[in-house]
Amino acid sequence: MRVEDVEAVHELNVLTFEALDASRGRPPEPRPDPAVAHIRYRHLVQTDPEGAWVAEHEGEPVACALALRREGVWGLSLLIVRPDLQSSGIGSAMLRKANAYAEGARGRIILASQDPRALRAYFRLGLAFHPCVSAVGTPKITAPEHVRSGDASDLALTEAVDRHVRGAAHGADIGAQLEMGSQLLVVPERGYAFVSPNGELRLLAAFDEEAAKDLLRAALAFGEPSERGVWWLTAKQQWAIEVCVDAGLQLRTDAGAVFVDGDVGPFAPYLPSGAFL
């Protein structure tokens, strides 16, 4: 993949996931701001060129795989195929390219949609399968007073927490989150979270569950009241499910899965980033 492919890949991503929602009889999610979404693709092309691939047909990208490696831990950030070309073998070829970038990695992470083909493909890579629920609704909750806004002085905390919960720091991906306009929230010395400008939780990691609960409460209370979603709630994240239920959110079971393999820490208390794992 090249930086020049970013706009086309973004459009392909929107098309692919809108088709998936339609196949499930669900309304499409609001379209992301292209200017913000492009930051993700451009960032990964630049930091991980060996993991960034597109397949072309008649000069246009019809599939994309984006994978990253941080401190020896590999993750699959994106795998998409144009809907009319799915089940043609292109997705399998793209996944092989992306997984080749994991050679020698000590851990692997994939966050999967509910597409049964994706779930089957990732399981066949040898990763452990952890089904997820999501929590959706307008939360009724108050932010704890001791959760504060973070800044550059908190980057060392993010690295320490990341290495504890997932075996590797996010590195340059923290800067990408900030560039995308996400707000850093911090419980000093115990954990951190990112929240998008519209109030969606983008990442949460902590040394202990009580700090994680307070960060989630602060994230749900961030900004003006609005419908929110909390994703990647596996059985390991009971602390998060408790907060979501207390805040009045509805639990949904059709929420995909987290796949992990190797040395990725306890993976709790942790709600990963869909883009940066």
Residue pairs with C-beta under 8 A, 6 or more apart in sequence:
1 9
1 41
1 45
1 49
1 52
1 53
1 54
1 64
1 66
2 45
3 42
3 45
3 46
5 41
5 45
5 54
5 61
5 64
6 38
6 41
6 42
6 45
7 34
7 38
8 60
8 61
9 41
9 54
9 61
9 64
9 80
10 34
10 37
10 38
10 41
12 61
12 62
12 63
12 64
12 80
12 82
13 37
13 64
13 78
13 80
14 31
14 32
15 82
15 83
16 80
16 81
16 82
16 83
17 28
17 29
17 80
17 113
18 28
18 29
19 83
20 113
20 114
20 115
21 27
21 28
21 29
22 28
24 114
24 254
36 180
36 181
39 176
39 179
39 180
40 77
40 176
40 180
40 275
41 66
43 172
43 173
43 176
43 179
44 51
44 52
44 66
44 68
44 77
45 52
45 66
47 68
47 172
47 173
48 66
48 67
48 68
48 69
48 101
50 101
51 65
51 66
51 67
51 68
51 69
51 74
51 98
51 101
52 65
52 66
52 67
53 64
53 65
53 66
53 94
53 97
53 98
54 61
54 63
54 64
55 61
55 62
55 63
55 64
55 81
55 90
55 93
55 94
56 62
57 85
62 81
62 82
62 85
62 90
63 80
63 81
63 82
63 85
63 90
63 91
63 94
64 78
64 79
64 80
64 94
65 76
65 78
65 79
65 94
65 95
65 97
65 98
66 76
66 77
66 78
66 79
66 98
67 74
67 75
67 76
67 77
67 98
67 99
67 101
67 102
68 74
68 75
68 77
68 173
68 276
68 277
69 75
69 101
69 102
69 105
70 168
70 169
70 170
70 171
70 173
71 163
71 167
71 168
71 169
71 171
72 105
72 106
72 107
72 167
72 168
72 263
73 105
73 106
73 107
73 108
73 109
73 166
73 167
73 168
73 262
73 263
73 264
74 101
74 102
74 105
74 107
74 108
74 109
75 108
75 109
75 110
75 276
75 277
76 95
76 98
76 99
76 108
76 109
76 110
76 111
76 122
76 277
77 275
77 276
77 277
78 275
79 91
79 94
79 95
79 98
79 118
81 88
81 90
81 91
81 94
86 117
87 117
91 117
91 121
92 121
95 121
95 125
99 125
102 108
105 262
106 167
106 262
106 263
107 167
107 168
107 260
107 261
107 262
107 263
107 264
108 125
108 127
108 259
108 260
108 261
108 262
108 264
109 166
109 258
109 259
109 260
109 261
109 264
109 272
109 277
110 122
110 125
110 127
110 258
110 259
110 260
110 277
111 232
111 256
111 257
111 258
111 259
111 272
111 274
111 277
112 118
112 119
112 122
112 256
112 257
112 258
112 259
113 256
114 254
114 255
114 256
119 129
119 256
119 257
122 129
122 257
122 259
123 129
123 259
125 259
125 261
126 261
127 259
127 260
127 261
128 259
128 260
128 261
129 257
129 259
130 234
130 235
130 236
130 257
130 258
130 259
130 260
131 234
131 253
131 255
131 257
132 231
132 232
132 233
132 234
132 255
132 256
132 257
132 258
133 233
133 241
133 251
133 252
133 253
133 255
134 229
134 230
134 231
134 233
134 251
134 252
134 255
135 229
135 230
135 233
135 240
135 241
135 244
135 245
135 249
135 250
135 251
135 252
136 227
136 228
136 229
136 230
136 249
136 250
136 252
137 227
137 228
137 247
137 248
137 249
137 250
138 225
138 226
138 227
138 228
138 248
139 220
139 221
139 225
139 228
139 244
139 247
139 248
139 249
140 247
140 248
141 217
141 220
141 221
141 243
141 246
141 247
142 217
142 221
143 217
143 218
143 221
143 222
144 214
144 217
144 218
146 187
146 188
146 214
147 185
147 186
147 187
147 214
147 215
147 217
147 218
148 185
148 186
148 188
149 183
149 184
149 185
149 186
150 157
150 184
150 185
150 186
150 192
151 184
154 184
154 186
154 192
155 174
157 186
157 188
157 189
157 191
157 192
158 169
158 170
158 174
158 192
158 205
159 169
159 170
159 171
161 191
161 192
161 205
161 206
161 207
162 168
162 169
162 170
162 205
163 169
163 265
164 205
164 207
164 265
164 266
165 205
165 206
165 207
165 265
165 266
165 267
165 268
165 269
165 270
166 205
166 264
166 265
166 267
166 270
166 272
166 277
167 263
167 264
167 265
168 264
170 203
170 273
170 276
173 273
173 275
173 276
176 275
176 276
177 184
177 194
177 202
177 203
177 273
177 276
178 184
180 196
181 196
181 197
182 194
182 195
182 196
182 197
182 202
183 194
183 195
183 196
183 197
183 222
184 192
184 193
184 194
185 192
185 193
185 194
185 195
185 215
185 218
185 219
185 222
186 192
187 206
187 211
187 214
187 215
190 206
190 207
190 208
190 211
191 204
191 205
191 206
191 207
191 208
191 211
191 212
191 215
191 269
192 204
192 205
192 206
192 215
193 201
193 202
193 203
193 204
193 205
193 215
193 216
193 218
193 219
194 201
194 202
194 203
194 204
194 273
195 201
195 202
195 219
195 222
195 223
196 202
197 223
198 223
198 226
199 219
199 220
199 222
199 223
199 224
199 226
199 228
200 228
200 229
201 216
201 219
201 220
201 228
201 230
201 231
201 271
202 273
202 274
202 275
203 271
203 272
203 273
203 276
204 212
204 215
204 216
204 219
204 240
204 269
204 270
204 271
205 212
205 269
205 270
205 271
206 212
206 215
206 269
206 270
208 269
209 239
209 269
211 269
212 239
212 240
212 269
212 270
213 239
213 240
213 242
213 243
216 230
216 240
216 243
216 244
216 271
217 243
217 247
220 228
220 230
220 243
220 244
220 247
220 249
228 249
230 240
230 244
230 249
230 271
231 255
231 271
231 274
232 255
232 258
232 271
232 272
232 274
233 240
233 241
233 244
233 251
233 255
233 271
234 257
234 258
236 266
236 267
236 268
237 268
237 269
237 270
237 271
239 269
240 269
240 271
241 251
244 251
245 251
258 267
258 272
260 267
